[in-house]
Amino acid sequence: MTFIKKLFNKNKSDRTNGGIRKVLDKNLPKYVNSTEIVGFECDFYKRAAISADKDVLDGEYRLTCEKIGEKICCRYSRKLSRNGNVDKIFDGDENLLISLEKAVREENIARLNGLETFVSGLPRNYGAKLSVRYSSGESIETSNNQQVDLPSTAIERFVKIFESYI
């Protein structure tokens, strides 16, 4: 069970609509030594203000990538967007994983490792969650169902990396 699932399954009886639970696991490292990603999951919901710009992130996104043996299985999904729904499953390559690792490292995503914020009563697709697993066993896990805590520049980079393959 992932870190995020464990946190979301805690204290179900204590949850009341609007109740906020913020957890920071201080034992999780804020730096990752490994550079080889073997699993990546990023879910987020962005609602853009009215804009004619077609490049504005708008909707519910799910970006996943998993290395299984030598195969890299990926999925790019976008729902509830004014630009239309997209759901593509594709084979990635090492360059995709290298690009994701570079973005994670340059955006200093590891500093958010172990941070979970949960507001009871919100729809399931709000906010963002990220899970990055490395070949060394290290991982980065963070989530917030109220807002997107991940840097917008990181999210934009993740989306562009995936969109370059579809």
C-alpha positions as a printed NumPy array, in Angstrom:
array([[  0.   ,   0.   ,   0.   ],
       [  1.425,   3.376,  -0.949],
       [  2.123,   6.133,   1.542],
       [ -0.798,   8.176,   0.159],
       [ -3.296,   5.315,   0.455],
       [ -2.179,   4.652,   4.037],
       [ -2.713,   8.289,   5.001],
       [ -6.096,   8.516,   3.305],
       [ -7.267,   5.36 ,   5.082],
       [ -6.363,   6.694,   8.555],
       [ -9.06 ,   7.989,  10.876],
       [-12.004,   7.558,   8.494],
       [-14.374,   7.868,  11.44 ],
       [-12.878,  11.272,  12.355],
       [-13.679,  12.828,   8.978],
       [-16.387,  15.452,   8.912],
       [-17.159,  17.663,   5.932],
       [-14.726,  20.54 ,   5.918],
       [-12.416,  18.896,   8.447],
       [ -8.763,  19.374,   7.573],
       [ -5.975,  16.91 ,   8.285],
       [ -2.427,  17.931,   7.447],
       [  0.352,  15.413,   7.937],
       [  4.077,  15.769,   7.343],
       [  6.14 ,  12.632,   7.755],
       [  9.427,  14.175,   8.914],
       [ 11.164,  10.8  ,   8.631],
       [ 10.887,  10.783,   4.851],
       [ 13.934,  12.221,   3.064],
       [ 13.722,  15.595,   1.34 ],
       [ 16.392,  14.54 ,  -1.134],
       [ 16.582,  11.473,  -3.38 ],
       [ 19.975,  10.042,  -4.33 ],
       [ 18.734,   7.746,  -7.091],
       [ 18.24 ,   9.039, -10.62 ],
       [ 16.418,   6.028, -12.116],
       [ 12.634,   6.367, -11.983],
       [ 10.703,   3.083, -12.235],
       [  7.237,   4.419, -11.407],
       [  5.538,   7.796, -11.775],
       [  1.957,   8.812, -10.993],
       [  0.676,  12.362, -11.044],
       [ -3.016,  13.244, -10.741],
       [ -4.201,  16.823, -10.609],
       [ -7.178,  19.033, -11.321],
       [ -6.704,  22.494, -12.77 ],
       [ -9.531,  24.834, -13.65 ],
       [ -8.369,  27.675, -15.848],
       [-10.01 ,  31.05 , -15.91 ],
       [-11.774,  31.826, -19.166],
       [ -9.016,  32.098, -21.721],
       [ -8.607,  31.826, -25.471],
       [ -5.199,  30.244, -24.884],
       [ -5.494,  26.594, -25.901],
       [ -2.258,  25.734, -24.063],
       [ -3.695,  26.553, -20.617],
       [ -3.988,  23.451, -18.437],
       [ -7.659,  22.867, -17.816],
       [ -9.31 ,  19.73 , -16.49 ],
       [ -8.53 ,  16.544, -14.609],
       [ -5.199,  14.945, -15.537],
       [ -3.702,  11.53 , -14.831],
       [ -0.125,  10.873, -15.897],
       [  1.326,   7.434, -15.172],
       [  4.432,   5.572, -16.201],
       [  5.782,   2.262, -14.943],
       [  8.881,   0.354, -15.921],
       [  8.174,  -3.372, -16.065],
       [ 11.318,  -5.246, -17.034],
       [ 12.543,  -3.468, -20.15 ],
       [  9.057,  -2.18 , -21.076],
       [  7.843,   1.268, -20.053],
       [  4.033,   1.433, -19.909],
       [  2.501,   4.916, -19.837],
       [ -0.891,   6.589, -19.765],
       [ -1.954,  10.162, -20.417],
       [ -5.527,  11.005, -19.484],
       [ -7.288,  14.374, -19.534],
       [-10.984,  14.704, -18.621],
       [-13.471,  17.5  , -18.087],
       [-11.542,  19.854, -20.297],
       [-12.879,  22.384, -22.725],
       [-10.234,  21.065, -25.129],
       [-11.817,  17.611, -25.129],
       [-11.13 ,  14.319, -23.391],
       [ -8.001,  12.32 , -24.137],
       [ -7.064,   8.878, -22.845],
       [ -3.943,   7.368, -24.428],
       [ -1.979,   4.317, -23.376],
       [  1.461,   4.152, -24.973],
       [  4.925,   2.673, -24.69 ],
       [  7.456,   5.113, -23.33 ],
       [ 11.222,   4.942, -23.462],
       [ 14.214,   5.716, -21.254],
       [ 14.234,   9.325, -22.477],
       [ 10.754,   9.848, -21.019],
       [ 11.909,   8.595, -17.609],
       [ 15.092,  10.668, -17.823],
       [ 13.022,  13.786, -18.66 ],
       [ 10.673,  13.13 , -15.731],
       [ 13.601,  12.636, -13.348],
       [ 15.218,  15.856, -14.549],
       [ 11.959,  17.769, -13.99 ],
       [ 11.469,  16.253, -10.508],
       [ 15.044,  17.117,  -9.527],
       [ 15.148,  20.643, -11.028],
       [ 11.759,  21.557,  -9.52 ],
       [ 12.916,  20.221,  -6.12 ],
       [  9.798,  18.072,  -5.728],
       [ 11.479,  15.93 ,  -3.034],
       [ 11.049,  18.814,  -0.577],
       [  7.314,  17.939,  -0.538],
       [  7.972,  14.276,   0.318],
       [  5.624,  13.086,   3.052],
       [  3.302,  16.109,   2.941],
       [ -0.377,  15.182,   2.845],
       [ -3.311,  17.547,   3.234],
       [ -6.844,  16.18 ,   3.231],
       [-10.052,  18.213,   3.468],
       [-13.098,  16.039,   4.074],
       [-16.119,  16.457,   1.855],
       [-14.356,  17.599,  -1.327],
       [-14.949,  15.771,  -4.61 ],
       [-12.332,  13.1  ,  -5.342],
       [-10.811,  14.875,  -8.352],
       [ -9.699,  18.092,  -6.648],
       [ -6.114,  19.01 ,  -5.825],
       [ -3.116,  16.901,  -6.74 ],
       [ -1.124,  13.867,  -5.734],
       [  2.253,  12.655,  -6.869],
       [  4.111,   9.394,  -6.395],
       [  7.597,   8.821,  -7.81 ],
       [  9.366,   5.498,  -7.243],
       [ 13.051,   4.875,  -7.887],
       [ 15.012,   1.688,  -8.636],
       [ 16.866,   2.162,  -5.323],
       [ 13.612,   1.805,  -3.362],
       [ 13.495,   5.529,  -2.612],
       [ 10.247,   7.364,  -3.299],
       [  8.534,  10.729,  -3.22 ],
       [  4.889,  10.85 ,  -2.089],
       [  2.79 ,  13.985,  -1.661],
       [ -0.894,  14.897,  -1.939],
       [ -3.367,  17.689,  -1.298],
       [ -7.025,  17.272,  -2.235],
       [ -7.842,  20.953,  -1.72 ],
       [ -5.35 ,  22.642,  -4.018],
       [ -2.371,  21.867,  -6.202],
       [  0.767,  22.185,  -4.039],
       [  3.058,  21.057,  -6.831],
       [  4.813,  23.924,  -8.603],
       [  2.884,  24.923, -11.731],
       [  6.142,  24.85 , -13.7  ],
       [  6.633,  21.199, -12.694],
       [  3.095,  20.268, -13.711],
       [  3.523,  22.015, -17.046],
       [  6.765,  20.113, -17.629],
       [  5.19 ,  16.752, -16.731],
       [  2.29 ,  17.368, -19.12 ],
       [  4.597,  18.455, -21.965],
       [  6.77 ,  15.373, -21.494],
       [  3.756,  13.061, -21.766],
       [  2.14 ,  15.029, -24.599],
       [  5.333,  14.756, -26.65 ],
       [  4.687,  10.984, -26.802],
       [  1.043,  11.022, -27.875]])
